[in-house]
Amino acid sequence: MPKFGISIYPERSTFEADREYLDLAWKYGATQVFTSLLEIKGDGKEVVANFKKTIEYARHKGFQVMVDINPYIFKQLGISYDDLSFFADLGANGLRLDMGFTGREEAEMTRNPYNLTIEVNMSSGTDYLKQITAFSPNKANLTGSHNFYPMEYSGLSFDFFVACCQQFRVLNVPTAAFITSQHGDLGPWPEQLGLCTLEEHRFLPMETQFKHLASTGLIDTIFVGNAYATEEELAQIESVLKKTHPVIKVVLASGISEVEKEIVLNNLHSYRGDRSAYLLRSSLPRFKYKEEKIPAHDCQKILPGDLVICNEHYGQYKGELHIALKEMENRGKGNVVGKVALAEQGLIASIKPWSRFRFEELLAK
């Protein structure tokens, strides 16, 4: 399971608000903090002092803190890439380069005497990482993270995201990406509509976004890009972190029987390896419930995302559970007992053959 992190923006908030958020996030399993120092307006000493106070508190709690910067800050503060003492004094564990140099500078920065982590941008889609590794960096201090995108429709496509991640995975460089709270309104800029890496995540529940990124196996740390996530959202992430298997939320049909409800919710399902293009099969329940009565009902046309349990007209398949992947005719042998929750239907593709998973009922609020 990836590490879980939050984002704070001391320049646009108060120490008291950030402290309260840090306490709450720590309670629910967050261990990482992302913050942004892209520009300094007004009294530079006061801005830096506020950052330092907040970072010191986060470190005291036990968080690892990454500070996002760009080359302009180096010039503004008179910092050289070969002297990173400013960031060590700030209390950061590392710095993220919002914009890079030529590759040689980044490699040299990984060899700093403070063991600061140097995090580079994963979202460029170029050979940037190869440029850095050509200069023999200290890979123990090199990581990558994707951008987040405050503008609607500007986030990464999933295919491009995967391609970028694989460049880092091949070289065993740790990775990070961002999800967005549906309640947070604070980020590094005034204008935003969520702060996520993937465009498809922008309006999804934070829990679903986390589960999707975790299911890819491509991301080591997942940050909430905006502040402040609610306690309910943080608690939902903690629940995901504690689960031993992936969990997909479902909406059950009103006509579902108690036996069928038990089949759906009280079993650890396993996706058969001999996969079909039409349905995802969980066959084990048919052996466990072969003596139970499962009469036919709700035998309407089957749509993608439907949960279907084979009824007594399906002979030896009675009790087997399917997730429909395509639209199918129903010959009266399959009971449509529910549906994968709309927000979580994108998770179906992340279930791998022979992997195991559970369902959880999505209850109306």
C-alpha positions as CSV (number, residue, x, y, z in Angstrom):
1,M,0.0,0.0,0.0
2,P,1.4,3.5,-0.9
3,K,2.3,6.0,1.8
4,F,-0.4,8.7,2.4
5,G,0.4,12.4,2.5
6,I,-1.3,15.8,2.7
7,S,-0.4,19.2,1.4
8,I,-0.2,22.5,3.3
9,Y,0.4,26.0,2.1
10,P,1.7,28.2,5.0
11,E,2.0,31.3,2.9
12,R,-1.8,31.2,2.2
13,S,-3.0,30.0,5.6
14,T,-2.2,30.3,9.3
15,F,0.0,28.2,11.6
16,E,-3.0,27.3,13.8
17,A,-5.0,26.0,10.9
18,D,-2.1,24.0,9.5
19,R,-1.3,22.6,13.0
20,E,-4.9,21.4,13.4
21,Y,-4.8,19.8,10.0
22,L,-1.5,18.1,10.7
23,D,-2.8,16.7,13.9
24,L,-6.0,15.4,12.2
25,A,-4.1,13.9,9.3
26,W,-1.6,12.1,11.5
27,K,-4.5,10.6,13.5
28,Y,-5.7,9.0,10.3
29,G,-2.5,7.6,9.0
30,A,-0.8,10.3,6.9
31,T,3.0,10.3,7.2
32,Q,4.0,12.7,4.4
33,V,3.7,16.4,3.8
34,F,4.0,18.4,0.6
35,T,4.3,22.1,0.7
36,S,5.1,24.8,-1.9
37,L,7.6,27.6,-1.9
38,L,7.3,28.7,-5.5
39,E,7.6,32.4,-4.9
40,I,8.0,34.7,-1.9
41,K,6.0,37.9,-1.7
42,G,6.4,40.6,0.9
43,D,8.8,40.2,3.8
44,G,11.0,37.3,2.8
45,K,12.2,36.7,6.3
46,E,8.7,36.6,7.7
47,V,7.6,34.1,5.0
48,V,10.5,31.8,5.6
49,A,10.0,32.0,9.4
50,N,6.4,31.0,9.0
51,F,7.4,28.0,6.7
52,K,10.0,27.0,9.2
53,K,7.6,27.0,12.1
54,T,5.1,24.9,10.3
55,I,7.7,22.5,9.0
56,E,9.2,22.1,12.5
57,Y,5.8,21.2,13.9
58,A,5.2,18.6,11.1
59,R,8.6,17.1,11.7
60,H,7.9,17.0,15.4
61,K,4.8,15.0,14.7
62,G,6.8,12.5,12.7
63,F,6.0,13.7,9.1
64,Q,8.4,13.6,6.2
65,V,8.3,17.0,4.5
66,M,8.9,17.8,0.9
67,V,9.1,21.4,-0.3
68,D,8.2,22.3,-3.9
69,I,10.5,24.9,-5.4
70,N,11.5,26.3,-8.8
71,P,14.7,27.9,-10.2
72,Y,13.3,31.4,-9.6
73,I,13.4,30.8,-5.8
74,F,17.1,29.9,-6.1
75,K,17.7,33.3,-7.6
76,Q,15.4,35.2,-5.2
77,L,17.0,33.7,-2.1
78,G,20.5,33.7,-3.5
79,I,20.8,29.9,-3.2
80,S,23.1,27.8,-5.3
81,Y,22.3,24.2,-6.4
82,D,25.6,23.1,-4.8
83,D,24.7,24.5,-1.4
84,L,21.4,23.3,-0.1
85,S,21.9,24.4,3.6
86,F,18.9,26.7,3.3
87,F,16.5,23.8,3.0
88,A,18.3,21.8,5.7
89,D,17.9,24.8,8.0
90,L,14.2,25.0,7.0
91,G,13.8,21.5,8.4
92,A,12.7,19.9,5.1
93,N,13.5,16.2,4.3
94,G,13.8,17.1,0.6
95,L,12.9,19.5,-2.2
96,R,10.9,19.0,-5.3
97,L,12.0,20.7,-8.4
98,D,8.9,22.1,-10.1
99,M,11.2,23.0,-13.0
100,G,14.4,21.2,-13.7
101,F,17.9,22.2,-14.7
102,T,20.0,20.3,-17.2
103,G,20.4,17.0,-15.4
104,R,23.9,17.6,-14.2
105,E,22.7,20.0,-11.5
106,E,20.0,17.6,-10.3
107,A,22.6,14.8,-10.1
108,E,24.9,16.9,-8.1
109,M,22.1,18.0,-5.7
110,T,21.5,14.3,-4.8
111,R,25.0,14.3,-3.4
112,N,24.3,17.0,-0.8
113,P,25.8,16.5,2.7
114,Y,22.4,16.8,4.4
115,N,20.9,13.7,2.7
116,L,18.1,15.8,1.4
117,T,15.9,14.0,-1.1
118,I,15.8,15.6,-4.5
119,E,12.4,15.0,-6.2
120,V,12.0,15.6,-9.9
121,N,9.0,16.1,-12.1
122,M,7.5,12.9,-13.5
123,S,4.9,14.5,-15.8
124,S,7.0,15.9,-18.6
125,G,7.0,12.8,-20.8
126,T,10.6,13.5,-21.9
127,D,13.9,11.7,-21.2
128,Y,14.6,14.0,-18.3
129,L,15.3,11.2,-15.9
130,K,17.8,9.7,-18.3
131,Q,19.5,13.0,-18.4
132,I,19.9,13.0,-14.6
133,T,21.0,9.4,-14.4
134,A,23.7,10.0,-17.1
135,F,25.5,12.2,-14.5
136,S,25.6,9.4,-11.8
137,P,23.3,10.7,-9.1
138,N,23.1,9.3,-5.6
139,K,19.9,7.3,-6.4
140,A,19.2,6.9,-2.7
141,N,18.4,10.6,-2.7
142,L,16.4,10.7,-6.0
143,T,12.7,10.4,-6.2
144,G,10.0,11.6,-8.6
145,S,6.5,13.0,-8.4
146,H,3.8,14.0,-10.8
147,N,2.3,17.5,-11.1
148,F,-1.2,18.4,-10.0
149,Y,-3.5,20.3,-12.3
150,P,-5.9,23.0,-10.9
151,M,-7.4,23.7,-14.3
152,E,-10.4,21.5,-15.3
153,Y,-9.6,19.2,-18.3
154,S,-5.8,19.8,-18.0
155,G,-4.9,16.7,-15.9
156,L,-3.0,13.8,-17.3
157,S,-4.7,11.0,-19.3
158,F,-4.3,7.6,-17.7
159,D,-2.2,6.2,-20.6
160,F,0.2,9.1,-20.5
161,F,0.4,8.8,-16.7
162,V,1.3,5.1,-16.9
163,A,4.0,5.7,-19.6
164,C,5.6,8.4,-17.4
165,C,5.5,6.2,-14.3
166,Q,7.2,3.3,-16.1
167,Q,10.2,5.4,-16.9
168,F,10.8,5.7,-13.2
169,R,9.8,2.2,-12.3
170,V,12.4,0.8,-14.7
171,L,15.1,2.6,-12.8
172,N,13.6,1.8,-9.4
173,V,13.1,5.5,-8.6
174,P,10.3,6.1,-6.0
175,T,7.2,7.8,-7.3
176,A,4.4,10.1,-6.0
177,A,1.1,11.5,-7.4
178,F,-1.8,13.7,-6.2
179,I,-5.5,13.2,-5.5
180,T,-7.9,15.9,-4.6
181,S,-10.3,16.6,-1.7
182,Q,-13.8,17.4,-2.8
183,H,-14.0,20.0,0.0
184,G,-10.5,21.6,0.0
185,D,-10.2,25.0,-1.6
186,L,-6.6,25.9,-0.7
187,G,-3.6,25.5,-3.0
188,P,-0.6,27.4,-4.2
189,W,-2.7,29.6,-6.5
190,P,-6.0,31.4,-6.1
191,E,-7.7,29.7,-9.1
192,Q,-8.3,26.0,-8.8
193,L,-10.9,23.3,-9.3
194,G,-9.3,20.5,-7.4
195,L,-5.6,19.5,-7.4
196,C,-5.2,16.1,-8.9
197,T,-2.7,14.4,-11.2
198,L,-5.3,12.4,-13.3
199,E,-8.1,14.3,-15.0
200,E,-10.5,11.4,-14.5
201,H,-10.1,11.8,-10.7
202,R,-11.2,15.5,-10.5
203,F,-14.8,14.9,-9.2
204,L,-14.5,11.4,-7.7
205,P,-14.5,10.7,-4.0
206,M,-11.1,11.0,-2.5
207,E,-11.2,7.4,-1.3
208,T,-11.9,6.2,-4.9
209,Q,-9.0,8.2,-6.3
210,F,-6.6,6.7,-3.7
211,K,-7.8,3.2,-4.4
212,H,-7.3,3.7,-8.1
213,L,-3.7,5.0,-7.8
214,A,-2.9,2.3,-5.3
215,S,-4.2,-0.4,-7.6
216,T,-1.8,0.6,-10.4
217,G,1.2,-0.5,-8.4
218,L,3.0,2.5,-10.0
219,I,2.9,5.0,-7.1
220,D,4.7,4.9,-3.8
221,T,3.2,8.0,-2.1
222,I,-0.2,9.5,-2.7
223,F,-0.7,13.2,-1.6
224,V,-4.0,15.1,-1.2
225,G,-3.1,18.1,-3.3
226,N,-5.5,20.6,-1.8
227,A,-6.3,21.6,1.7
228,Y,-8.1,21.0,3.8
229,A,-9.5,17.5,3.4
230,T,-12.4,16.7,5.8
231,E,-12.1,14.3,8.7
232,E,-14.6,12.0,6.9
233,E,-12.3,11.9,3.8
234,L,-9.2,11.3,5.9
235,A,-11.0,8.5,7.8
236,Q,-12.0,6.8,4.6
237,I,-8.3,6.8,3.5
238,E,-7.3,5.3,6.8
239,S,-9.9,2.5,6.2
240,V,-8.3,1.8,2.8
241,L,-4.9,1.7,4.3
242,K,-6.0,-0.9,6.9
243,K,-7.6,-3.3,4.4
244,T,-5.8,-6.5,3.5
245,H,-7.5,-6.7,0.0
246,P,-8.9,-4.2,-2.5
247,V,-12.5,-3.2,-1.7
248,I,-15.1,-2.1,-4.3
249,K,-18.3,-0.4,-3.3
250,V,-21.5,-1.7,-4.7
251,V,-25.2,-0.7,-4.7
252,L,-27.4,-3.7,-4.0
253,A,-30.7,-4.3,-5.8
254,S,-33.9,-4.1,-3.7
255,G,-34.8,-7.6,-4.7
256,I,-31.6,-9.3,-3.5
257,S,-32.1,-12.3,-1.2
258,E,-30.2,-12.8,2.0
259,V,-28.2,-15.7,0.5
260,E,-27.3,-13.5,-2.5
261,K,-26.4,-10.6,-0.2
262,E,-24.1,-12.9,1.8
263,I,-22.5,-14.1,-1.5
264,V,-21.7,-10.6,-2.5
265,L,-20.6,-9.0,0.8
266,N,-19.3,-11.9,3.0
267,N,-16.9,-13.5,0.7
268,L,-13.3,-12.9,-0.4
269,H,-13.7,-13.1,-4.2
270,S,-11.1,-14.3,-6.6
271,Y,-10.9,-13.3,-10.3
272,R,-10.5,-16.5,-12.4
273,G,-7.3,-16.5,-14.5
274,D,-9.1,-17.8,-17.6
275,R,-10.6,-14.4,-18.2
276,S,-13.5,-13.5,-20.5
277,A,-14.0,-10.2,-22.4
278,Y,-17.6,-10.2,-21.2
279,L,-17.5,-10.9,-17.4
280,L,-15.3,-11.2,-14.4
281,R,-16.0,-14.5,-12.7
282,S,-15.8,-15.3,-9.0
283,S,-16.4,-19.0,-9.1
284,L,-15.8,-20.1,-5.5
285,P,-19.3,-19.2,-4.2
286,R,-20.9,-21.8,-6.4
287,F,-19.2,-24.5,-4.4
288,K,-19.9,-22.9,-1.0
289,Y,-23.6,-22.3,-1.7
290,K,-24.4,-25.2,-4.0
291,E,-27.1,-26.5,-1.5
292,E,-28.8,-23.1,-1.2
293,K,-31.9,-22.1,-3.1
294,I,-31.3,-19.3,-5.6
295,P,-34.5,-18.9,-7.5
296,A,-34.6,-16.7,-10.7
297,H,-35.5,-13.0,-10.3
298,D,-34.4,-9.7,-11.8
299,C,-33.3,-11.4,-15.0
300,Q,-33.2,-8.2,-17.1
301,K,-30.6,-7.3,-19.7
302,I,-27.1,-7.2,-18.2
303,L,-25.2,-3.9,-18.4
304,P,-21.5,-3.1,-17.7
305,G,-20.9,-2.9,-14.0
306,D,-23.8,-5.1,-13.0
307,L,-23.4,-7.8,-10.3
308,V,-24.9,-11.1,-11.5
309,I,-25.4,-14.3,-9.5
310,C,-26.2,-17.4,-11.5
311,N,-29.5,-18.8,-10.4
312,E,-30.9,-22.4,-10.1
313,H,-31.5,-22.5,-13.9
314,Y,-27.7,-22.5,-14.5
315,G,-27.0,-25.9,-13.2
316,Q,-23.5,-26.4,-11.9
317,Y,-22.9,-22.6,-12.1
318,K,-25.6,-21.8,-9.5
319,G,-24.1,-19.3,-6.9
320,E,-21.3,-18.1,-9.1
321,L,-20.9,-14.3,-9.1
322,H,-20.0,-12.1,-12.1
323,I,-19.1,-8.5,-12.7
324,A,-20.4,-7.7,-16.2
325,L,-17.7,-6.1,-18.4
326,K,-20.0,-5.7,-21.5
327,E,-23.7,-5.5,-22.3
328,M,-25.1,-9.0,-22.5
329,E,-28.4,-10.8,-23.1
330,N,-29.9,-12.5,-20.0
331,R,-31.3,-15.9,-20.8
332,G,-33.1,-16.0,-17.5
333,K,-30.2,-17.7,-15.7
334,G,-28.6,-14.7,-14.1
335,N,-30.0,-12.6,-11.3
336,V,-28.9,-8.9,-11.4
337,V,-28.4,-8.3,-7.7
338,G,-26.7,-5.0,-7.8
339,K,-24.2,-2.8,-9.5
340,V,-20.7,-1.5,-8.9
341,A,-21.1,2.1,-7.5
342,L,-20.8,4.5,-10.4
343,A,-17.8,6.4,-9.0
344,E,-16.0,3.1,-8.5
345,Q,-16.6,1.5,-11.9
346,G,-13.2,2.6,-13.1
347,L,-11.7,0.3,-10.5
348,I,-13.0,-2.8,-12.2
349,A,-10.2,-2.6,-14.8
350,S,-7.6,-2.7,-12.0
351,I,-8.7,-6.1,-10.8
352,K,-6.1,-8.6,-12.1
353,P,-6.7,-12.2,-12.9
354,W,-6.1,-14.5,-9.9
355,S,-6.2,-11.4,-7.5
356,R,-8.6,-11.4,-4.6
357,F,-11.0,-8.6,-3.6
358,R,-14.1,-7.7,-1.5
359,F,-17.3,-5.8,-2.0
360,E,-18.7,-3.3,0.4
361,E,-22.2,-1.9,0.3
362,L,-22.6,1.8,-0.4
363,L,-25.3,3.0,1.9
364,A,-27.5,6.0,1.1
365,K,-26.6,9.0,3.3
